[in-house]
């Protein structure tokens, strides 16, 4: 009996760990390199199935607000469509400049998660932009909660 309970507990634990519970849509913008922390600012939105968590930092002040999310069905369908849209790369050589990235996370049939870059313009890496109506709509939805976008090179 103990063996059966241990086996059942292990099976349940491995199945529950396979389920992705992280955010499925994230946008983050920050000030880039600043000489002193009081000049730093950032804004991050994390979209979950039922809520949006907005985190802001302005100097030494950090805030977090949570909003109810009612349109997850639309967002999920848009992520699936965005996965088929083209990603365009352009040069970006401003290493310490303010930056923004927006990523979607698509759950695969085997419960793994595929990261999709919707937009990225930061660091010493090429800027990336996914082009298409689904991506455009996802970025509009995200901008309702996190309006700051630093865009260079594309």
C-alpha positions as CSV (number, residue, x, y, z in Angstrom):
1,X,0.0,0.0,0.0
2,X,2.8,2.4,0.9
3,X,4.4,1.7,-2.5
4,X,1.1,2.5,-4.3
5,X,0.7,5.8,-2.4
6,X,4.4,6.8,-3.1
7,X,4.0,5.9,-6.8
8,X,0.7,7.9,-7.0
9,X,2.3,10.9,-5.3
10,X,5.3,10.8,-7.7
11,X,3.0,10.5,-10.7
12,X,0.9,13.4,-9.6
13,X,4.1,15.5,-8.9
14,X,5.6,14.9,-12.3
15,X,2.3,15.7,-14.0
16,X,1.7,18.9,-12.1
17,X,5.3,20.1,-12.8
18,X,4.7,19.6,-16.6
19,X,2.0,22.3,-16.5
20,X,3.3,25.8,-17.4
21,X,2.0,28.4,-14.9
22,X,4.2,31.3,-15.9
23,X,3.1,34.4,-17.8
24,X,2.1,33.8,-21.4
25,X,2.6,37.4,-22.6
26,X,5.3,39.7,-21.2
27,X,6.4,43.2,-22.2
28,X,9.2,45.1,-20.4
29,X,10.8,48.5,-21.0
30,X,13.7,50.0,-19.1
31,X,15.9,53.0,-19.0
32,X,19.0,51.2,-20.1
33,X,22.3,52.2,-18.4
34,X,22.0,55.0,-15.9
35,X,24.7,56.4,-13.7
36,X,22.8,56.4,-10.5
37,X,19.8,54.3,-9.3
38,X,17.5,57.2,-8.7
39,X,17.4,57.8,-12.4
40,X,16.4,54.3,-13.4
41,X,12.9,53.4,-14.5
42,X,11.2,50.3,-15.8
43,X,7.8,49.0,-16.7
44,X,6.9,45.3,-17.0
45,X,3.5,43.7,-17.7
46,X,3.0,40.0,-17.2
47,X,-0.2,38.5,-18.7
48,X,-1.6,35.3,-17.0
49,X,-4.8,33.5,-17.8
50,X,-6.9,35.6,-15.3
51,X,-4.8,38.7,-14.6
52,X,-2.2,41.2,-15.7
53,X,0.5,42.1,-13.3
54,X,2.1,45.5,-13.9
55,X,5.4,46.3,-12.2
56,X,6.9,49.8,-12.3
57,X,10.2,51.1,-10.9
58,X,10.9,54.8,-10.8
59,X,14.2,55.4,-9.0
60,X,13.9,53.8,-5.6
61,X,10.1,53.5,-5.8
62,X,8.7,50.1,-6.9
63,X,5.0,49.5,-7.4
64,X,2.9,46.5,-8.5
65,X,-0.7,46.5,-9.6
66,X,-2.9,43.6,-10.6
67,X,-5.8,43.9,-13.2
68,X,-8.4,41.3,-13.9
69,X,-8.1,39.8,-17.4
70,X,-11.3,38.9,-19.2
71,X,-10.1,38.4,-22.8
72,X,-7.7,35.5,-22.4
73,X,-9.4,33.5,-25.2
74,X,-8.6,36.2,-27.8
75,X,-5.0,36.5,-26.5
76,X,-4.5,32.8,-26.8
77,X,-5.8,32.7,-30.3
78,X,-3.6,35.7,-31.3
79,X,-0.5,34.0,-29.9
80,X,-1.2,30.9,-32.0
81,X,-1.6,33.1,-35.1
82,X,1.5,35.2,-34.3
83,X,3.6,32.1,-34.2
84,X,3.3,31.9,-38.0
85,X,4.2,35.5,-38.7
86,X,7.6,36.6,-40.0
87,X,10.3,38.0,-37.8
88,X,12.4,40.9,-39.3
89,X,15.8,41.6,-37.9
90,X,17.5,45.0,-38.1
91,X,20.8,46.5,-36.8
92,X,20.8,47.9,-33.2
93,X,24.1,49.2,-32.0
94,X,23.1,51.3,-28.9
95,X,24.3,49.0,-26.2
96,X,23.3,51.1,-23.1
97,X,20.2,52.7,-24.6
98,X,16.7,52.3,-23.2
99,X,15.1,49.1,-24.4
100,X,11.9,47.2,-24.8
101,X,11.0,43.6,-25.4
102,X,7.7,41.8,-25.8
103,X,7.4,38.0,-25.8
104,X,4.6,35.5,-26.0
105,X,4.8,32.0,-24.7
106,X,2.9,29.4,-26.7
107,X,2.0,26.1,-24.9
108,X,2.8,23.1,-27.1
109,X,0.7,19.9,-27.3
110,X,3.4,18.2,-25.1
111,X,3.0,21.0,-22.5
112,X,6.4,22.5,-23.4
113,X,6.5,26.2,-24.0
114,X,7.8,28.0,-27.1
115,X,9.0,31.6,-26.7
116,X,8.0,33.9,-29.5
117,X,9.7,37.3,-29.8
118,X,7.0,39.9,-30.7
119,X,9.3,42.9,-30.5
120,X,12.9,43.4,-29.1
121,X,14.9,46.6,-29.2
122,X,17.6,46.6,-26.5
123,X,21.1,45.6,-25.7
124,X,23.9,45.1,-28.2
125,X,21.8,42.7,-30.3
126,X,19.9,43.1,-33.5
127,X,16.4,44.5,-33.1
128,X,13.6,42.0,-33.8
129,X,10.0,42.7,-34.9
130,X,7.4,40.1,-35.7
131,X,5.3,41.4,-38.6
132,X,1.6,40.6,-39.0
133,X,-1.9,41.4,-37.8
134,X,-1.9,39.0,-34.8
135,X,1.3,40.5,-33.5
136,X,0.1,44.0,-34.0
137,X,-3.1,43.3,-32.0
138,X,-1.1,41.6,-29.2
139,X,1.1,44.7,-29.0
140,X,-2.0,46.9,-28.8
141,X,-3.4,44.9,-26.0
142,X,-0.1,45.0,-24.1
143,X,0.2,48.7,-24.7
144,X,-3.1,49.3,-22.8
145,X,-1.3,48.2,-19.6
146,X,2.4,49.1,-20.5
147,X,2.5,52.0,-22.9
148,X,6.2,52.7,-22.8
149,X,8.1,51.4,-25.9
150,X,11.7,52.2,-26.9
151,X,12.0,51.6,-30.6
152,X,15.2,51.9,-32.6
153,X,16.3,50.6,-36.0
154,X,13.0,49.2,-37.2
